[in-house]
Amino acid sequence: MTAEITCLLDGRFALAECPTWDERRQKLFFTNIKGKTVHALDWQSRELETWTFANEVGSFALCEDGRLIVAVWDQVILFDPQTGAQQTIASIEAGNPHTRLNDGKAGPDGAFWVGTMDNRSPRQPVAGLYRVAPDGKVTQILDGVHVSNGLAWSPDGTAMYHADSSPGWVDRWRFDPATGAVSERTRFAQLTNETGRPDGATVDSSGNYWSAGVSAGVLNCFSPAGALLAKFTLPVPRPTMPCFCGPELADLVITSLRPDDAASIEAAPQSGSLFHLRPGLTGLPAYRFGAKG
């Protein structure tokens, strides 16, 4: 599996994350976490819209009614990009000064699945994974996490993937798309600094799991059985999350972050930008908050 990797958007954002394809608008949404913004890139015109929030935006998902559900530090907000109206529907770990909301996606059950992360260094296992139901009810799924990441679901919605970036594991759970119940947690992959600790992820229509190797400048593709099928070396050292997008879901876009040290920036000046490849496989439409299946 080979493909040419090019720069889609030379944005050089501090921390670009959560690329999400909206097939209804034909736009690629993503966040710049440290910039406290959500962006939408028009696929045809390449025009960029930007919305700014009160705090860092860890992730977001599309809603069935056209709004976005946005994780803003420790608040989960419904946001209307047309009017700018915001409605807070949940608070998560608001009493913990050391954590913030991180990777999140809408699941097959119509809920918003979102994790937290320890903001300190070295990171401690004080974060967790949560399910936010359409009525705003919050259920903690998992604790003892350093940096919750890597959420994705199998094509039939019966398996959920979840990662912890610091220790480098990816786990798979049996998932009930009707209720959001999880069970039978198993270890799917174990990654290191050298092989690419897991950051954001997606699943293609064949069920392969694509993981941004944030520590190694790579994009890893695993089979449903956990075998490494392909590794793509990116032109930047810190990729953050892949997403299949475009009218046929045949384009793969990877966000990245901009390192703090001058040497890394000099070696890869486009760090923080969005990159593109066509791997010969197609992705899956994003699930929407408030809509099952």
Buried (B, 14 or more C-beta within 10 A) or exposed (E): EEBEBEEBBEBBBBBBBBBBBBBEBBBBBBBBBBBBBBBBBEBEEEEBEEBEBEBBBBBBBBBBEEBBBBBBBBBBBBBBBEEEEBEEBBBBBEEBEBBBBBBBBBBBBBBBBBBBBBBEEEBBBBBBBBBBBBEBEBEEBBEEBBBBBBBBBBBEBEBBBBBBBBBBBBBBBEBBBEEBEBEEEEEBBEBEEEBBBBBBBBBBBEBBBBBBBBBBBBBBBBEBEBEEBBBBEBBBBBBBBBBBBBEEBBBBBBBBBBBEEEEBBEEBBBBBBBBBBBBEBBBBEBBBBBBBE
